[in-house]
Amino acid sequence: MANLREAQKRMTRRLLLESGLDLFVAKGYASTTVDDIATAAGTTRVTFYKYFPSRSELMKALIDERLNEALQRVRSPEHGSTAQDLVATVADGTRGAIASWLRRTAESWPAIRPIIKIGRDAAATDPELANLVER
């Protein structure tokens, strides 16, 4: 049963993230409320707060998890967050490797663009997000 409960928790969190992203894109960060996100995810405000202490924390998770995943970034003690594929491409240094990396990166733009767009919107409304969005 523990596995089922853990799967339900992951699904609820994923639904909150997806609903937040969809609503932020459609309505804008400032116009989207916690209640809007919870309702769109099929849950309640109380459940939202079990997963995210605030709307800002949900936005941080979108940036930290979704954007970094799309950019194939990993945490590095030396560089903070590094696009591992880019590091390998630069180490290779050939024109073909760089062209291939650019193509792969361009293909991920549809996943990256909405998060960048709403991140800028969120940073203008929520100063605690400004540094994260800038990085």
N, CA, C and O atoms as a GROMACS GRO file, in nm:
protein
  540
    1MET      N    1   0.080  -0.120   0.000
    1MET     CA    2   0.000   0.000   0.000
    1MET      C    3   0.085   0.127   0.000
    1MET      O    4   0.044   0.230  -0.055
    2ALA      N    5   0.201   0.121   0.060
    2ALA     CA    6   0.287   0.239   0.065
    2ALA      C    7   0.325   0.284  -0.076
    2ALA      O    8   0.335   0.404  -0.101
    3ASN      N    9   0.347   0.192  -0.166
    3ASN     CA   10   0.382   0.228  -0.302
    3ASN      C   11   0.268   0.301  -0.372
    3ASN      O   12   0.292   0.396  -0.446
    4LEU      N   13   0.145   0.257  -0.349
    4LEU     CA   14   0.028   0.321  -0.408
    4LEU      C   15   0.014   0.463  -0.355
    4LEU      O   16  -0.012   0.555  -0.432
    5ARG      N   17   0.031   0.481  -0.227
    5ARG     CA   18   0.020   0.614  -0.166
    5ARG      C   19   0.129   0.705  -0.220
    5ARG      O   20   0.103   0.822  -0.250
    6GLU      N   21   0.250   0.655  -0.232
    6GLU     CA   22   0.359   0.736  -0.288
    6GLU      C   23   0.332   0.775  -0.432
    6GLU      O   24   0.362   0.887  -0.474
    7ALA      N   25   0.275   0.682  -0.509
    7ALA     CA   26   0.239   0.712  -0.648
    7ALA      C   27   0.131   0.819  -0.654
    7ALA      O   28   0.135   0.906  -0.740
    8GLN      N   29   0.035   0.812  -0.563
    8GLN     CA   30  -0.071   0.914  -0.557
    8GLN      C   31  -0.013   1.051  -0.522
    8GLN      O   32  -0.055   1.153  -0.577
    9LYS      N   33   0.082   1.054  -0.430
    9LYS     CA   34   0.146   1.180  -0.392
    9LYS      C   35   0.221   1.240  -0.509
    9LYS      O   36   0.213   1.360  -0.534
   10ARG      N   37   0.296   1.156  -0.582
   10ARG     CA   38   0.370   1.204  -0.699
   10ARG      C   39   0.274   1.257  -0.806
   10ARG      O   40   0.300   1.359  -0.869
   11MET      N   41   0.162   1.185  -0.825
   11MET     CA   42   0.064   1.228  -0.924
   11MET      C   43   0.000   1.361  -0.884
   11MET      O   44  -0.018   1.448  -0.968
   12THR      N   45  -0.035   1.377  -0.758
   12THR     CA   46  -0.095   1.502  -0.711
   12THR      C   47   0.002   1.617  -0.730
   12THR      O   48  -0.037   1.724  -0.776
   13ARG      N   49   0.126   1.597  -0.694
   13ARG     CA   50   0.228   1.701  -0.711
   13ARG      C   51   0.244   1.737  -0.858
   13ARG      O   52   0.252   1.854  -0.894
   14ARG      N   53   0.249   1.634  -0.944
   14ARG     CA   54   0.263   1.657  -1.088
   14ARG      C   55   0.143   1.734  -1.141
   14ARG      O   56   0.160   1.827  -1.221
   15LEU      N   57   0.022   1.698  -1.097
   15LEU     CA   58  -0.098   1.769  -1.141
   15LEU      C   59  -0.097   1.915  -1.097
   15LEU      O   60  -0.139   2.003  -1.172
   16LEU      N   61  -0.050   1.940  -0.976
   16LEU     CA   62  -0.040   2.078  -0.929
   16LEU      C   63   0.060   2.158  -1.014
   16LEU      O   64   0.033   2.272  -1.051
   17LEU      N   65   0.174   2.098  -1.044
   17LEU     CA   66   0.273   2.165  -1.128
   17LEU      C   67   0.218   2.192  -1.268
   17LEU      O   68   0.233   2.302  -1.320
   18GLU      N   69   0.155   2.091  -1.328
   18GLU     CA   70   0.101   2.109  -1.463
   18GLU      C   71  -0.012   2.211  -1.466
   18GLU      O   72  -0.019   2.294  -1.556
   19SER      N   73  -0.099   2.205  -1.366
   19SER     CA   74  -0.210   2.301  -1.360
   19SER      C   75  -0.157   2.442  -1.338
   19SER      O   76  -0.205   2.537  -1.400
   20GLY      N   77  -0.059   2.455  -1.251
   20GLY     CA   78   0.002   2.586  -1.230
   20GLY      C   79   0.063   2.641  -1.357
   20GLY      O   80   0.041   2.757  -1.392
   21LEU      N   81   0.140   2.559  -1.425
   21LEU     CA   82   0.202   2.602  -1.551
   21LEU      C   83   0.097   2.644  -1.652
   21LEU      O   84   0.107   2.751  -1.712
   22ASP      N   85  -0.005   2.561  -1.671
   22ASP     CA   86  -0.111   2.592  -1.767
   22ASP      C   87  -0.182   2.723  -1.733
   22ASP      O   88  -0.206   2.806  -1.820
   23LEU      N   89  -0.214   2.741  -1.606
   23LEU     CA   90  -0.285   2.863  -1.564
   23LEU      C   91  -0.195   2.986  -1.571
   23LEU      O   92  -0.240   3.093  -1.611
   24PHE      N   93  -0.069   2.972  -1.533
   24PHE     CA   94   0.023   3.085  -1.542
   24PHE      C   95   0.036   3.131  -1.687
   24PHE      O   96   0.042   3.251  -1.714
   25VAL      N   97   0.040   3.036  -1.779
   25VAL     CA   98   0.051   3.070  -1.921
   25VAL      C   99  -0.079   3.136  -1.968
   25VAL      O  100  -0.076   3.238  -2.038
   26ALA      N  101  -0.192   3.079  -1.931
   26ALA     CA  102  -0.321   3.129  -1.978
   26ALA      C  103  -0.363   3.262  -1.915
   26ALA      O  104  -0.410   3.352  -1.984
   27LYS      N  105  -0.346   3.273  -1.782
   27LYS     CA  106  -0.396   3.389  -1.710
   27LYS      C  107  -0.288   3.487  -1.665
   27LYS      O  108  -0.317   3.602  -1.632
   28GLY      N  109  -0.164   3.440  -1.664
   28GLY     CA  110  -0.056   3.520  -1.606
   28GLY      C  111  -0.034   3.481  -1.461
   28GLY      O  112  -0.125   3.436  -1.393
   29TYR      N  113   0.087   3.499  -1.416
   29TYR     CA  114   0.123   3.462  -1.280
   29TYR      C  115   0.042   3.540  -1.177
   29TYR      O  116  -0.014   3.483  -1.084
   30ALA      N  117   0.036   3.672  -1.195
   30ALA     CA  118  -0.029   3.758  -1.097
   30ALA      C  119  -0.178   3.729  -1.085
   30ALA      O  120  -0.236   3.746  -0.977
   31SER      N  121  -0.242   3.687  -1.193
   31SER     CA  122  -0.386   3.664  -1.192
   31SER      C  123  -0.426   3.522  -1.150
   31SER      O  124  -0.544   3.494  -1.133
   32THR      N  125  -0.330   3.436  -1.132
   32THR     CA  126  -0.359   3.297  -1.095
   32THR      C  127  -0.348   3.282  -0.944
   32THR      O  128  -0.248   3.319  -0.884
   33THR      N  129  -0.452   3.227  -0.884
   33THR     CA  130  -0.452   3.208  -0.739
   33THR      C  131  -0.424   3.062  -0.704
   33THR      O  132  -0.431   2.973  -0.789
   34VAL      N  133  -0.393   3.040  -0.579
   34VAL     CA  134  -0.374   2.904  -0.529
   34VAL      C  135  -0.503   2.825  -0.548
   34VAL      O  136  -0.499   2.708  -0.586
   35ASP      N  137  -0.616   2.888  -0.523
   35ASP     CA  138  -0.745   2.819  -0.542
   35ASP      C  139  -0.765   2.779  -0.689
   35ASP      O  140  -0.815   2.670  -0.717
   36ASP      N  141  -0.725   2.866  -0.782
   36ASP     CA  142  -0.735   2.833  -0.924
   36ASP      C  143  -0.655   2.707  -0.956
   36ASP      O  144  -0.703   2.616  -1.023
   37ILE      N  145  -0.533   2.703  -0.905
   37ILE     CA  146  -0.443   2.590  -0.932
   37ILE      C  147  -0.499   2.462  -0.871
   37ILE      O  148  -0.503   2.358  -0.937
   38ALA      N  149  -0.541   2.470  -0.746
   38ALA     CA  150  -0.595   2.352  -0.677
   38ALA      C  151  -0.719   2.299  -0.750
   38ALA      O  152  -0.733   2.179  -0.770
   39THR      N  153  -0.808   2.388  -0.788
   39THR     CA  154  -0.930   2.347  -0.858
   39THR      C  155  -0.897   2.281  -0.992
   39THR      O  156  -0.953   2.177  -1.026
   40ALA      N  157  -0.806   2.342  -1.067
   40ALA     CA  158  -0.767   2.286  -1.197
   40ALA      C  159  -0.703   2.148  -1.180
   40ALA      O  160  -0.716   2.062  -1.268
   41ALA      N  161  -0.634   2.126  -1.069
   41ALA     CA  162  -0.570   1.997  -1.043
   41ALA      C  163  -0.668   1.895  -0.983
   41ALA      O  164  -0.634   1.779  -0.964
   42GLY      N  165  -0.791   1.941  -0.955
   42GLY     CA  166  -0.891   1.850  -0.900
   42GLY      C  167  -0.871   1.824  -0.752
   42GLY      O  168  -0.903   1.716  -0.702
   43THR      N  169  -0.818   1.924  -0.682
   43THR     CA  170  -0.792   1.906  -0.540
   43THR      C  171  -0.834   2.033  -0.465
   43THR      O  172  -0.909   2.114  -0.518
   44THR      N  173  -0.785   2.049  -0.344
   44THR     CA  174  -0.825   2.163  -0.262
   44THR      C  175  -0.704   2.250  -0.228
   44THR      O  176  -0.589   2.213  -0.249
   45ARG      N  177  -0.736   2.366  -0.175
   45ARG     CA  178  -0.632   2.460  -0.130
   45ARG      C  179  -0.546   2.394  -0.020
   45ARG      O  180  -0.424   2.410  -0.019
   46VAL      N  181  -0.609   2.322   0.069
   46VAL     CA  182  -0.536   2.254   0.177
   46VAL      C  183  -0.434   2.156   0.119
   46VAL      O  184  -0.320   2.151   0.164
   47THR      N  185  -0.476   2.080   0.019
   47THR     CA  186  -0.385   1.985  -0.044
   47THR      C  187  -0.272   2.059  -0.114
   47THR      O  188  -0.157   2.016  -0.107
   48PHE      N  189  -0.303   2.170  -0.181
   48PHE     CA  190  -0.198   2.250  -0.246
   48PHE      C  191  -0.090   2.284  -0.143
   48PHE      O  192   0.029   2.266  -0.170
   49TYR      N  193  -0.131   2.333  -0.027
   49TYR     CA  194  -0.035   2.376   0.075
   49TYR      C  195   0.042   2.260   0.137
   49TYR      O  196   0.146   2.282   0.199
   50LYS      N  197  -0.006   2.139   0.123
   50LYS     CA  198   0.072   2.024   0.169
   50LYS      C  199   0.194   2.002   0.080
   50LYS      O  200   0.295   1.948   0.124
   51TYR      N  201   0.183   2.043  -0.045
   51TYR     CA  202   0.291   2.022  -0.142
   51TYR      C  203   0.376   2.147  -0.164
   51TYR      O  204   0.497   2.137  -0.187
   52PHE      N  205   0.314   2.264  -0.156
   52PHE     CA  206   0.386   2.390  -0.181
   52PHE      C  207   0.340   2.494  -0.080
   52PHE      O  208   0.220   2.519  -0.068
   53PRO      N  209   0.433   2.554  -0.007
   53PRO     CA  210   0.395   2.653   0.093
   53PRO      C  211   0.333   2.780   0.034
   53PRO      O  212   0.266   2.856   0.104
   54SER      N  213   0.357   2.802  -0.097
   54SER     CA  214   0.305   2.922  -0.161
   54SER      C  215   0.306   2.904  -0.312
   54SER      O  216   0.362   2.808  -0.365
   55ARG      N  217   0.243   2.996  -0.379
   55ARG     CA  218   0.245   2.998  -0.525
   55ARG      C  219   0.389   3.019  -0.575
   55ARG      O  220   0.428   2.964  -0.677
   56SER      N  221   0.466   3.098  -0.501
   56SER     CA  222   0.607   3.121  -0.535
   56SER      C  223   0.686   2.991  -0.533
   56SER      O  224   0.770   2.967  -0.620
   57GLU      N  225   0.658   2.906  -0.434
   57GLU     CA  226   0.729   2.779  -0.424
   57GLU      C  227   0.694   2.686  -0.540
   57GLU      O  228   0.778   2.610  -0.586
   58LEU      N  229   0.570   2.692  -0.586
   58LEU     CA  230   0.532   2.614  -0.703
   58LEU      C  231   0.609   2.665  -0.824
   58LEU      O  232   0.658   2.586  -0.904
   59MET      N  233   0.619   2.796  -0.838
   59MET     CA  234   0.695   2.854  -0.950
   59MET      C  235   0.842   2.815  -0.941
   59MET      O  236   0.904   2.784  -1.043
   60LYS      N  237   0.898   2.815  -0.821
   60LYS     CA  238   1.037   2.772  -0.803
   60LYS      C  239   1.055   2.628  -0.847
   60LYS      O  240   1.154   2.593  -0.912
   61ALA      N  241   0.959   2.543  -0.812
   61ALA     CA  242   0.967   2.402  -0.852
   61ALA      C  243   0.960   2.389  -1.004
   61ALA      O  244   1.030   2.306  -1.062
   62LEU      N  245   0.876   2.470  -1.068
   62LEU     CA  246   0.869   2.466  -1.215
   62LEU      C  247   1.004   2.502  -1.275
   62LEU      O  248   1.049   2.439  -1.371
   63ILE      N  249   1.068   2.603  -1.219
   63ILE     CA  250   1.198   2.646  -1.272
   63ILE      C  251   1.304   2.542  -1.238
   63ILE      O  252   1.378   2.497  -1.326
   64ASP      N  253   1.312   2.504  -1.110
   64ASP     CA  254   1.417   2.411  -1.067
   64ASP      C  255   1.405   2.273  -1.130
   64ASP      O  256   1.505   2.212  -1.168
   65GLU      N  257   1.282   2.225  -1.142
   65GLU     CA  258   1.264   2.088  -1.191
   65GLU      C  259   1.238   2.083  -1.341
   65GLU      O  260   1.312   2.019  -1.415
   66ARG      N  261   1.133   2.150  -1.385
   66ARG     CA  262   1.093   2.138  -1.525
   66ARG      C  263   1.192   2.205  -1.620
   66ARG      O  264   1.230   2.147  -1.721
   67LEU      N  265   1.233   2.326  -1.587
   67LEU     CA  266   1.324   2.398  -1.676
   67LEU      C  267   1.461   2.330  -1.677
   67LEU      O  268   1.519   2.310  -1.784
   68ASN      N  269   1.512   2.295  -1.562
   68ASN     CA  270   1.642   2.228  -1.557
   68ASN      C  271   1.638   2.093  -1.628
   68ASN      O  272   1.736   2.052  -1.691
   69GLU      N  273   1.524   2.023  -1.618
   69GLU     CA  274   1.510   1.896  -1.688
   69GLU      C  275   1.512   1.919  -1.840
   69GLU      O  276   1.580   1.848  -1.913
   70ALA      N  277   1.437   2.018  -1.886
   70ALA     CA  278   1.432   2.047  -2.029
   70ALA      C  279   1.569   2.091  -2.082
   70ALA      O  280   1.606   2.062  -2.196
   71LEU      N  281   1.643   2.161  -1.998
   71LEU     CA  282   1.777   2.208  -2.036
   71LEU      C  283   1.886   2.104  -2.008
   71LEU      O  284   2.003   2.126  -2.037
   72GLN      N  285   1.846   1.991  -1.950
   72GLN     CA  286   1.937   1.884  -1.912
   72GLN      C  287   2.046   1.937  -1.818
   72GLN      O  288   2.164   1.902  -1.830
   73ARG      N  289   2.003   2.021  -1.724
   73ARG     CA  290   2.097   2.077  -1.627
   73ARG      C  291   2.101   1.990  -1.503
   73ARG      O  292   2.000   1.935  -1.460
   74VAL      N  293   2.221   1.978  -1.447
   74VAL     CA  294   2.240   1.904  -1.323
   74VAL      C  295   2.317   1.993  -1.227
   74VAL      O  296   2.392   2.081  -1.268
   75ARG      N  297   2.298   1.967  -1.100
   75ARG     CA  298   2.371   2.043  -0.997
   75ARG      C  299   2.518   2.005  -1.000
   75ARG      O  300   2.554   1.887  -1.008
   76SER      N  301   2.601   2.106  -0.992
   76SER     CA  302   2.745   2.085  -0.990
   76SER      C  303   2.805   2.170  -0.880
   76SER      O  304   2.778   2.290  -0.875
   77PRO      N  305   2.886   2.112  -0.790
   77PRO     CA  306   2.945   2.192  -0.683
   77PRO      C  307   3.031   2.305  -0.738
   77PRO      O  308   3.042   2.412  -0.678
   78GLU      N  309   3.093   2.280  -0.852
   78GLU     CA  310   3.183   2.379  -0.912
   78GLU      C  311   3.108   2.492  -0.980
   78GLU      O  312   3.149   2.608  -0.972
   79HIS      N  313   2.997   2.459  -1.049
   79HIS     CA  314   2.929   2.558  -1.132
   79HIS      C  315   2.785   2.586  -1.089
   79HIS      O  316   2.717   2.664  -1.155
   80GLY      N  317   2.736   2.525  -0.984
   80GLY     CA  318   2.597   2.541  -0.946
   80GLY      C  319   2.510   2.447  -1.026
   80GLY      O  320   2.492   2.331  -0.989
   81SER      N  321   2.455   2.497  -1.136
   81SER     CA  322   2.371   2.415  -1.223
   81SER      C  323   2.430   2.421  -1.364
   81SER      O  324   2.451   2.530  -1.419
   82THR      N  325   2.457   2.308  -1.420
   82THR     CA  326   2.526   2.301  -1.548
   82THR      C  327   2.451   2.212  -1.645
   82THR      O  328   2.403   2.105  -1.609
   83ALA      N  329   2.442   2.258  -1.770
   83ALA     CA  330   2.384   2.175  -1.875
   83ALA      C  331   2.490   2.073  -1.914
   83ALA      O  332   2.583   2.102  -1.989
   84GLN      N  333   2.474   1.952  -1.862
   84GLN     CA  334   2.574   1.847  -1.878
   84GLN      C  335   2.603   1.818  -2.025
   84GLN      O  336   2.718   1.798  -2.063
   85ASP      N  337   2.499   1.817  -2.108
   85ASP     CA  338   2.516   1.792  -2.250
   85ASP      C  339   2.599   1.904  -2.315
   85ASP      O  340   2.680   1.878  -2.404
   86LEU      N  341   2.579   2.027  -2.270
   86LEU     CA  342   2.657   2.140  -2.322
   86LEU      C  343   2.803   2.127  -2.283
   86LEU      O  344   2.892   2.155  -2.364
   87VAL      N  345   2.829   2.086  -2.161
   87VAL     CA  346   2.967   2.068  -2.116
   87VAL      C  347   3.038   1.966  -2.204
   87VAL      O  348   3.152   1.988  -2.246
   88ALA      N  349   2.971   1.854  -2.233
   88ALA     CA  350   3.030   1.751  -2.319
   88ALA      C  351   3.052   1.805  -2.460
   88ALA      O  352   3.152   1.774  -2.524
   89THR      N  353   2.958   1.885  -2.509
   89THR     CA  354   2.969   1.943  -2.644
   89THR      C  355   3.088   2.038  -2.652
   89THR      O  356   3.164   2.034  -2.749
   90VAL      N  357   3.104   2.121  -2.552
   90VAL     CA  358   3.217   2.215  -2.550
   90VAL      C  359   3.348   2.138  -2.540
   90VAL      O  360   3.446   2.174  -2.605
   91ALA      N  361   3.350   2.032  -2.460
   91ALA     CA  362   3.471   1.950  -2.449
   91ALA      C  363   3.505   1.887  -2.582
   91ALA      O  364   3.622   1.877  -2.618
   92ASP      N  365   3.404   1.842  -2.657
   92ASP     CA  366   3.426   1.785  -2.790
   92ASP      C  367   3.478   1.893  -2.884
   92ASP      O  368   3.578   1.875  -2.953
   93GLY      N  369   3.408   2.006  -2.885
   93GLY     CA  370   3.453   2.123  -2.960
   93GLY      C  371   3.440   2.118  -3.111
   93GLY      O  372   3.479   2.213  -3.179
   94THR      N  373   3.385   2.012  -3.165
   94THR     CA  374   3.375   2.005  -3.311
   94THR      C  375   3.250   2.077  -3.359
   94THR      O  376   3.153   2.091  -3.285
   95ARG      N  377   3.254   2.120  -3.482
   95ARG     CA  378   3.141   2.188  -3.543
   95ARG      C  379   3.017   2.098  -3.543
   95ARG      O  380   2.906   2.144  -3.516
   96GLY      N  381   3.035   1.971  -3.575
   96GLY     CA  382   2.924   1.876  -3.578
   96GLY      C  383   2.859   1.860  -3.442
   96GLY      O  384   2.737   1.856  -3.432
   97ALA      N  385   2.940   1.851  -3.337
   97ALA     CA  386   2.887   1.836  -3.201
   97ALA      C  387   2.808   1.960  -3.161
   97ALA      O  388   2.702   1.950  -3.100
   98ILE      N  389   2.860   2.077  -3.195
   98ILE     CA  390   2.792   2.202  -3.161
   98ILE      C  391   2.660   2.213  -3.238
   98ILE      O  392   2.558   2.251  -3.181
   99ALA      N  393   2.662   2.180  -3.367
   99ALA     CA  394   2.540   2.185  -3.449
   99ALA      C  395   2.435   2.088  -3.394
   99ALA      O  396   2.317   2.121  -3.389
  100SER      N  397   2.478   1.971  -3.354
  100SER     CA  398   2.387   1.871  -3.300
  100SER      C  399   2.327   1.920  -3.169
  100SER      O  400   2.207   1.904  -3.147
  101TRP      N  401   2.407   1.978  -3.082
  101TRP     CA  402   2.358   2.032  -2.956
  101TRP      C  403   2.257   2.144  -2.982
  101TRP      O  404   2.152   2.149  -2.916
  102LEU      N  405   2.286   2.231  -3.075
  102LEU     CA  406   2.194   2.340  -3.107
  102LEU      C  407   2.060   2.287  -3.158
  102LEU      O  408   1.955   2.340  -3.122
  103ARG      N  409   2.063   2.184  -3.241
  103ARG     CA  410   1.939   2.124  -3.291
  103ARG      C  411   1.857   2.064  -3.176
  103ARG      O  412   1.736   2.087  -3.166
  104ARG      N  413   1.922   1.989  -3.089
  104ARG     CA  414   1.852   1.927  -2.976
  104ARG      C  415   1.795   2.034  -2.883
  104ARG      O  416   1.683   2.021  -2.833
  105THR      N  417   1.870   2.138  -2.861
  105THR     CA  418   1.824   2.246  -2.774
  105THR      C  419   1.705   2.318  -2.836
  105THR      O  420   1.609   2.350  -2.767
  106ALA      N  421   1.712   2.344  -2.966
  106ALA     CA  422   1.601   2.410  -3.035
  106ALA      C  423   1.474   2.324  -3.028
  106ALA      O  424   1.364   2.378  -3.017
  107GLU      N  425   1.489   2.194  -3.034
  107GLU     CA  426   1.373   2.104  -3.026
  107GLU      C  427   1.305   2.109  -2.889
  107GLU      O  428   1.186   2.080  -2.877
  108SER      N  429   1.380   2.146  -2.786
  108SER     CA  430   1.321   2.153  -2.652
  108SER      C  431   1.260   2.290  -2.623
  108SER      O  432   1.204   2.311  -2.516
  109TRP      N  433   1.271   2.384  -2.717
  109TRP     CA  434   1.220   2.519  -2.696
  109TRP      C  435   1.072   2.523  -2.657
  109TRP      O  436   1.036   2.602  -2.570
  110PRO      N  437   0.983   2.442  -2.719
  110PRO     CA  438   0.842   2.447  -2.678
  110PRO      C  439   0.821   2.416  -2.529
  110PRO      O  440   0.725   2.466  -2.469
  111ALA      N  441   0.905   2.336  -2.469
  111ALA     CA  442   0.893   2.306  -2.326
  111ALA      C  443   0.958   2.415  -2.241
  111ALA      O  444   0.915   2.441  -2.128
  112ILE      N  445   1.060   2.479  -2.295
  112ILE     CA  446   1.135   2.580  -2.221
  112ILE      C  447   1.066   2.716  -2.221
  112ILE      O  448   1.058   2.782  -2.118
  113ARG      N  449   1.015   2.756  -2.336
  113ARG     CA  450   0.961   2.890  -2.355
  113ARG      C  451   0.854   2.930  -2.253
  113ARG      O  452   0.863   3.038  -2.195
  114PRO      N  453   0.752   2.847  -2.230
  114PRO     CA  454   0.648   2.891  -2.135
  114PRO      C  455   0.702   2.915  -1.994
  114PRO      O  456   0.658   3.008  -1.926
  115ILE      N  457   0.796   2.834  -1.952
  115ILE     CA  458   0.851   2.851  -1.817
  115ILE      C  459   0.933   2.979  -1.809
  115ILE      O  460   0.926   3.050  -1.709
  116ILE      N  461   1.010   3.008  -1.912
  116ILE     CA  462   1.086   3.132  -1.914
  116ILE      C  463   0.992   3.252  -1.914
  116ILE      O  464   1.014   3.349  -1.841
  117LYS      N  465   0.889   3.245  -1.997
  117LYS     CA  466   0.793   3.355  -2.007
  117LYS      C  467   0.723   3.381  -1.873
  117LYS      O  468   0.718   3.494  -1.827
  118ILE      N  469   0.670   3.276  -1.812
  118ILE     CA  470   0.600   3.298  -1.685
  118ILE      C  471   0.698   3.329  -1.573
  118ILE      O  472   0.663   3.395  -1.475
  119GLY      N  473   0.821   3.280  -1.586
  119GLY     CA  474   0.923   3.313  -1.487
  119GLY      C  475   0.951   3.463  -1.483
  119GLY      O  476   0.965   3.522  -1.376
  120ARG      N  477   0.959   3.525  -1.599
  120ARG     CA  478   0.978   3.671  -1.605
  120ARG      C  479   0.859   3.744  -1.546
  120ARG      O  480   0.875   3.840  -1.470
  121ASP      N  481   0.739   3.698  -1.580
  121ASP     CA  482   0.616   3.755  -1.526
  121ASP      C  483   0.614   3.741  -1.374
  121ASP      O  484   0.582   3.836  -1.303
  122ALA      N  485   0.649   3.624  -1.326
  122ALA     CA  486   0.649   3.598  -1.182
  122ALA      C  487   0.753   3.683  -1.110
  122ALA      O  488   0.727   3.734  -1.000
  123ALA      N  489   0.871   3.700  -1.170
  123ALA     CA  490   0.978   3.778  -1.107
  123ALA      C  491   0.937   3.925  -1.093
  123ALA      O  492   0.976   3.991  -0.996
  124ALA      N  493   0.860   3.976  -1.187
  124ALA     CA  494   0.814   4.115  -1.179
  124ALA      C  495   0.712   4.133  -1.067
  124ALA      O  496   0.703   4.240  -1.007
  125THR      N  497   0.637   4.029  -1.038
  125THR     CA  498   0.534   4.034  -0.935
  125THR      C  499   0.586   3.991  -0.799
  125THR      O  500   0.544   4.043  -0.696
  126ASP      N  501   0.679   3.897  -0.800
  126ASP     CA  502   0.726   3.833  -0.677
  126ASP      C  503   0.878   3.846  -0.668
  126ASP      O  504   0.950   3.764  -0.724
  127PRO      N  505   0.927   3.948  -0.598
  127PRO     CA  506   1.072   3.974  -0.594
  127PRO      C  507   1.158   3.857  -0.548
  127PRO      O  508   1.275   3.848  -0.587
  128GLU      N  509   1.103   3.766  -0.467
  128GLU     CA  510   1.184   3.654  -0.421
  128GLU      C  511   1.219   3.558  -0.534
  128GLU      O  512   1.308   3.474  -0.519
  129LEU      N  513   1.151   3.569  -0.647
  129LEU     CA  514   1.180   3.484  -0.763
  129LEU      C  515   1.280   3.548  -0.859
  129LEU      O  516   1.332   3.479  -0.948
  130ALA      N  517   1.307   3.675  -0.844
  130ALA     CA  518   1.392   3.748  -0.938
  130ALA      C  519   1.529   3.684  -0.957
  130ALA      O  520   1.572   3.665  -1.071
  131ASN      N  521   1.600   3.650  -0.850
  131ASN     CA  522   1.733   3.591  -0.861
  131ASN      C  523   1.729   3.453  -0.927
  131ASN      O  524   1.815   3.421  -1.009
  132LEU      N  525   1.630   3.374  -0.892
  132LEU     CA  526   1.618   3.241  -0.951
  132LEU      C  527   1.592   3.251  -1.101
  132LEU      O  528   1.653   3.179  -1.180
  133VAL      N  529   1.504   3.339  -1.140
  133VAL     CA  530   1.472   3.357  -1.282
  133VAL      C  531   1.594   3.409  -1.357
  133VAL      O  532   1.622   3.366  -1.469
  134GLU      N  533   1.665   3.500  -1.296
  134GLU     CA  534   1.785   3.555  -1.361
  134GLU      C  535   1.891   3.448  -1.387
  134GLU      O  536   1.956   3.448  -1.491
  135ARG      N  537   1.908   3.356  -1.289
  135ARG     CA  538   2.006   3.248  -1.308
  135ARG      C  539   1.960   3.156  -1.416
  135ARG      O  540   2.029   3.059  -1.447
   0.00000   0.00000   0.00000
